[in-house]
Amino acid sequence: MTKTLLELTVNGEDRSLAIEPYRSLLDVLREEAGLTGTKKGCDVGDCGACTVIVDGQPVNACLMLAVEAQGASVQTVEGLQPGPDELHPLQDAFMEHGASQCGFCTPGILIMAKHLLDQNPLPTDEEIRFGLSGNICRCTGYTKIFDAIRTAGRRMAAAKSQSVEA
C-alpha cells in the first residue's frame, strides 16, 4: 500500500512520518513515533487508555485515523513533563497519593486530568467524575485518583497565582 506523509507536531516537536492511511493515530504514535506511553486498551474507544490531546481537545487515539491529525498539534503523556528533570504537578500528585496501581490507565487519565485542570484548576468531585467519565480504571476505585487531581489542581492554581503576582 502507498504510504502518506503525515506532518504534525507531537509534544512540541515537528514530526514527518510515512504512514499507511488506514492506521490509527494510536498505532502511529506508538509504532512510528516511538511514544509508547499512550496505551492500547480496548481499541474501540471505551476505556480511555489511549487518550491524547489533539489541537487542545482530548481524543481517543484508537478512534482517530492518523491522517486526520495532519497539521495538528498532539500532546501525549510523554509531553506532560515541563522539563527533562521535573514532573508535571499531576505526575507528582499521582505518585504522592498512590493513584495508580497497575498503571495501564494512568496515561489516559493523566491527559484527561490535565485537560480538565487547564479548563478548571479547582474542580469539584462531580466535575472530576464527569471529566474522567471516558477513562476506566479497574484497580484503584478512583478515590486516590480524585485526591491526586485535587492536589495537583491546588498546586497548579497556587503556582499560577504566584506567577501573576510576580
QUIWO-V201937 format. One record per residue. N is the residue number from 1. RES is the residue in one letter. PHI is phi in degrees with one decimal (999 if undefined). PSI is psi in radians with two decimals (* if undefined). Layout:
n:res:phi:psi
N:RES:PHI:PSI
N:RES:PHI:PSI
This chain:
n:res:phi:psi
1:M:999:2.52
2:T:-70.2:2.35
3:K:-90.0:2.69
4:T:-114.2:2.51
5:L:-86.2:2.09
6:L:-103.2:2.12
7:E:-116.1:2.16
8:L:-155.3:2.99
9:T:-110.3:2.16
10:V:-119.4:2.08
11:N:53.0:0.70
12:G:84.3:-0.02
13:E:-111.6:2.22
14:D:-68.2:2.33
15:R:-130.4:2.51
16:S:-124.6:2.08
17:L:-128.0:2.32
18:A:-87.0:2.06
19:I:-134.7:2.74
20:E:-77.0:2.38
21:P:-67.3:-0.21
22:Y:-91.3:-0.06
23:R:-80.5:2.55
24:S:-76.1:2.73
25:L:-59.6:-0.67
26:L:-57.3:-0.90
27:D:-63.9:-0.67
28:V:-67.6:-0.73
29:L:-61.0:-0.77
30:R:-72.9:-0.80
31:E:-92.4:-0.81
32:E:-83.8:-0.71
33:A:-87.1:-0.26
34:G:73.2:0.38
35:L:-101.4:1.61
36:T:-92.9:0.11
37:G:-65.8:-0.66
38:T:-71.4:2.20
39:K:-100.1:2.60
40:K:-98.2:1.89
41:G:-99.2:-1.61
42:C:-84.2:-0.45
43:D:65.0:0.32
44:V:-133.5:0.25
45:G:82.6:0.23
46:D:-94.0:-0.48
47:C:-99.2:-0.46
48:G:82.4:0.02
49:A:-63.4:-0.39
50:C:-98.1:0.23
51:T:-63.1:2.28
52:V:-133.4:2.94
53:I:-105.8:2.16
54:V:-117.8:2.07
55:D:47.8:0.77
56:G:86.3:-0.05
57:Q:-120.5:2.39
58:P:-70.9:2.42
59:V:-139.6:2.69
60:N:-82.8:1.93
61:A:-64.7:-0.36
62:C:-73.0:-0.36
63:L:-98.6:-0.11
64:M:-105.6:2.22
65:L:-67.6:2.44
66:A:-58.6:-0.64
67:V:-62.8:-0.39
68:E:-70.8:-0.27
69:A:-92.9:0.15
70:Q:-53.1:2.15
71:G:77.3:0.01
72:A:-84.5:2.89
73:S:-105.4:2.16
74:V:-119.1:2.34
75:Q:-118.1:2.22
76:T:-108.7:3.07
77:V:-60.0:-0.53
78:E:-64.4:-0.41
79:G:-88.8:0.06
80:L:-70.7:-0.64
81:Q:-62.7:2.22
82:P:-70.8:-0.41
83:G:-156.0:2.96
84:P:-62.8:-0.50
85:D:-114.2:0.31
86:E:-135.9:2.62
87:L:-101.0:2.72
88:H:-67.6:2.59
89:P:-53.4:-0.55
90:L:-66.1:-0.73
91:Q:-63.3:-0.76
92:D:-59.1:-0.83
93:A:-66.0:-0.66
94:F:-63.0:-0.71
95:M:-67.4:-0.78
96:E:-59.7:-0.71
97:H:-93.1:-0.03
98:G:61.4:0.77
99:A:-83.2:0.05
100:S:-133.9:2.52
101:Q:-110.4:-1.39
102:C:-73.5:-0.48
103:G:87.0:-0.08
104:F:-64.7:-0.68
105:C:-81.5:-0.30
106:T:-56.7:-0.77
107:P:-57.5:-0.79
108:G:-66.0:-0.70
109:I:-67.6:-0.71
110:L:-59.8:-0.76
111:I:-65.0:-0.79
112:M:-64.4:-0.70
113:A:-65.3:-0.67
114:K:-61.2:-0.82
115:H:-59.7:-0.78
116:L:-60.1:-0.86
117:L:-69.4:-0.49
118:D:-64.8:-0.59
119:Q:-84.2:-0.61
120:N:-151.0:1.67
121:P:-68.2:-0.28
122:L:-127.4:1.14
123:P:-73.8:2.66
124:T:-77.9:2.96
125:D:-59.8:-0.68
126:E:-63.8:-0.70
127:E:-68.1:-0.65
128:I:-65.1:-0.80
129:R:-56.8:-0.81
130:F:-66.5:-0.74
131:G:-62.6:-0.54
132:L:-100.6:0.17
133:S:-59.0:-0.40
134:G:-95.0:0.13
135:N:-118.7:2.12
136:I:-104.1:2.28
137:C:-117.0:2.21
138:R:-98.2:-0.01
139:C:-110.6:-0.82
140:T:-90.1:-0.38
141:G:79.0:0.09
142:Y:74.6:-0.33
143:T:-57.5:-0.86
144:K:-68.6:-0.55
145:I:-64.7:-0.82
146:F:-60.9:-0.77
147:D:-58.9:-0.77
148:A:-65.0:-0.73
149:I:-65.6:-0.74
150:R:-62.1:-0.76
151:T:-61.9:-0.84
152:A:-62.0:-0.71
153:G:-60.7:-0.78
154:R:-62.2:-0.77
155:R:-65.4:-0.72
156:M:-66.0:-0.71
157:A:-65.1:-0.74
158:A:-64.6:-0.75
159:A:-64.1:-0.70
160:K:-65.6:-0.72
161:S:-63.2:-0.73
162:Q:-66.5:-0.65
163:S:-71.6:-0.50
164:V:-72.1:-0.67
165:E:-70.1:-0.50
166:A:-74.9:*
